[in-house]
Amino acid sequence: MKKFLSLSLALLSVNAFSQSYIMEEDSSEFSNSYERPRQEMQSGRVPAAKEGVRHMFSFGLDSIESAALSFEKIKTKGTDSDVETNLDLDLNYAYGIHPMLQVAARLNYFNGVNGSADEENLGGQVGAILNSNTDFTNSYFVAAYIGLGISQRFGSAASRDSFRTGQVAVGKRFSLEEWGLKHLTYSPEISFDMMNSMTGDSLDYSQSLRFKILQFSVFF
């Protein structure tokens, strides 16, 4: 009887050990099978634009000329000559958040003399640029921007305007790498620009169609 009980306990122990091992193995397989999809989902996240074209600065010949600090000596009849300081900035930056999509920001600031009056203008815009392929340096693109701004004139004809701005543009970029300019692209575009005054002090609205023939972009 004792031998039978001992044999029964031994068989029960072996059976429990084998079931425990199977359960641990099944649990390990379940854990691995659960982790694999998570890893695949994480690795399958849509990446940002590829390296080398993730950052972009755009400029035209007019913005190169205007992005400067200048000093002007102005003499009008019946008054003493006066030295004025002009500060004109035009910054355009875009970041590739997706292999075919960029988000962009613009800042325009002018403080100085426009004609014979002191003037200060400040404007900012945010937008998005959709590209036709992942190589932004050789791509068609469509862009849209919205923003706000203020414009002030001082002196006898003083005025102040706050306004909303918007722009829709289409264009094409051409890489200049074969000319030895690896990071520079030629990027002409056609844009439709809108400005609507929120105060109506000196401007109600303006609309313009612009052909930006001499425009370039730098990627890095």
C-alpha positions in Angstrom: 0.0 0.0 0.0 2.8 2.4 0.9 4.5 1.6 -2.4 1.3 2.3 -4.3 0.9 5.7 -2.5 4.5 6.6 -3.2 4.2 5.7 -6.9 0.9 7.7 -7.1 2.6 10.8 -5.5 5.5 10.5 -7.9 3.3 10.3 -11.0 1.2 13.3 -9.7 4.5 15.3 -9.2 5.7 14.5 -12.7 2.3 15.4 -14.2 2.1 18.7 -12.4 5.7 19.6 -13.4 5.0 18.8 -17.0 1.8 20.9 -17.0 3.6 23.8 -15.3 6.3 23.6 -18.0 3.7 23.6 -20.8 1.8 26.5 -19.3 5.1 28.5 -18.9 6.0 27.7 -22.5 2.5 28.7 -23.8 2.7 31.9 -21.7 6.1 32.7 -23.2 4.8 32.1 -26.7 1.7 34.3 -26.0 4.0 37.0 -24.6 6.2 36.8 -27.7 3.2 36.8 -30.1 1.9 39.8 -28.2 5.1 41.7 -28.3 5.8 41.1 -32.0 2.7 43.0 -33.2 3.5 45.8 -30.8 7.1 46.0 -32.1 5.8 45.8 -35.7 3.3 48.6 -35.0 6.0 50.8 -33.4 8.4 50.1 -36.2 5.5 50.7 -38.7 5.0 54.3 -37.6 5.1 56.8 -40.4 8.5 58.5 -40.2 9.4 62.1 -40.8 10.9 63.2 -44.1 14.2 61.5 -45.0 17.5 63.0 -43.8 18.9 65.7 -46.1 15.5 67.2 -47.0 13.9 67.5 -43.6 14.6 71.2 -43.1 14.0 73.9 -45.8 14.6 77.6 -46.0 13.1 79.4 -49.0 14.0 82.8 -50.4 13.6 84.9 -53.5 15.9 87.7 -54.9 13.6 90.3 -53.3 13.8 88.7 -49.9 17.6 88.3 -50.1 17.8 92.0 -50.8 15.3 93.0 -48.2 16.7 90.9 -45.3 19.1 93.6 -44.2 19.8 96.4 -41.9 20.3 99.7 -43.7 20.8 103.3 -42.9 19.3 106.1 -45.0 20.0 109.9 -44.9 16.8 111.7 -45.9 16.5 115.5 -46.6 13.1 117.0 -47.4 12.6 120.7 -48.3 12.4 123.0 -45.4 13.7 120.5 -42.8 17.1 119.3 -41.6 18.5 116.1 -43.0 17.7 113.0 -40.9 19.3 109.5 -40.7 16.8 106.7 -40.6 17.5 103.0 -39.8 15.6 100.4 -41.7 15.3 96.8 -40.6 13.6 94.4 -43.0 13.4 90.6 -42.3 11.8 87.9 -44.4 12.1 84.4 -43.0 10.5 81.2 -44.5 11.1 77.8 -42.9 9.5 74.4 -43.4 10.0 71.0 -41.7 9.2 67.6 -43.2 6.9 65.8 -40.7 6.0 63.1 -43.3 7.7 61.7 -46.4 5.5 63.9 -48.5 4.3 66.7 -46.2 5.9 69.7 -44.7 4.7 72.2 -42.1 5.9 75.8 -42.6 6.1 79.1 -40.9 6.9 82.6 -42.1 7.9 85.8 -40.4 7.9 89.3 -42.0 9.1 92.4 -40.2 9.8 95.9 -41.4 10.7 99.0 -39.4 11.9 102.1 -41.2 11.0 104.6 -43.8 8.7 103.7 -46.7 8.5 106.7 -49.1 8.6 109.7 -46.8 6.8 108.2 -43.8 8.0 106.0 -40.9 6.3 102.6 -41.0 6.3 99.4 -39.1 4.9 96.1 -40.4 4.8 92.7 -38.7 3.2 89.6 -40.1 3.3 85.8 -39.5 1.9 82.8 -41.3 1.7 79.1 -40.8 0.9 76.5 -43.4 1.5 73.2 -45.0 3.2 72.0 -48.2 2.1 68.8 -50.0 4.8 67.3 -52.3 4.3 64.9 -55.2 7.1 62.6 -54.0 9.5 62.0 -51.2 12.4 63.8 -52.9 11.5 67.3 -52.0 14.3 68.7 -54.2 12.6 67.4 -57.4 9.0 67.6 -56.7 5.8 69.4 -57.6 4.1 71.0 -54.6 0.9 72.7 -53.4 1.1 75.0 -50.4 -1.5 76.9 -48.3 -0.9 79.5 -45.6 -3.0 81.6 -43.2 -1.8 84.3 -40.9 -2.2 87.7 -39.1 -0.4 91.0 -39.3 -0.3 94.6 -38.3 0.7 97.7 -40.2 1.4 101.2 -38.7 2.3 104.5 -40.4 3.5 107.4 -38.3 3.4 111.2 -38.9 0.7 113.4 -40.3 -0.9 110.5 -42.2 -0.8 108.1 -39.2 -2.8 105.0 -39.5 -2.9 101.5 -38.0 -4.3 98.3 -39.6 -4.7 94.8 -38.3 -5.3 92.2 -41.0 -5.7 88.5 -41.9 -3.7 87.0 -44.7 -3.9 83.9 -46.8 -2.1 82.3 -49.7 -2.4 79.3 -52.0 0.5 78.4 -54.2 1.6 75.7 -56.7 5.1 75.2 -58.0 7.9 72.8 -58.9 11.4 72.3 -57.4 14.4 71.5 -59.6 17.6 70.2 -58.0 20.8 72.0 -58.8 23.1 69.1 -57.7 24.4 68.5 -61.2 25.7 72.1 -61.1 27.6 71.4 -57.9 25.0 72.9 -55.6 23.9 69.9 -53.6 21.6 71.6 -51.1 20.1 74.3 -53.3 17.0 73.9 -55.5 15.3 76.2 -58.0 11.7 76.5 -56.9 9.5 78.8 -59.0 5.8 79.1 -58.1 2.5 80.8 -58.8 0.6 82.1 -55.7 -2.7 83.8 -55.0 -2.3 86.2 -52.0 -5.2 87.6 -50.0 -5.3 90.3 -47.3 -8.4 91.4 -45.4 -8.4 94.3 -42.9 -9.9 93.7 -39.5 -10.0 97.5 -38.7 -10.7 99.2 -42.1 -8.5 102.1 -41.1 -6.6 102.5 -44.4 -7.2 99.2 -46.2 -10.3 97.1 -46.8 -8.7 94.2 -48.7 -6.2 93.3 -51.3 -5.8 90.3 -53.7 -2.9 89.6 -55.9 -1.6 86.9 -58.3 2.2 86.5 -58.1 4.6 84.8 -60.4 7.7 84.0 -58.3 10.2 83.2 -61.1 13.5 83.7 -59.2 12.9 81.7 -56.0 15.2 79.1 -54.4 15.1 76.7 -51.5 17.9 75.3 -49.3 17.6 71.8 -47.9 19.5 70.1 -45.1 
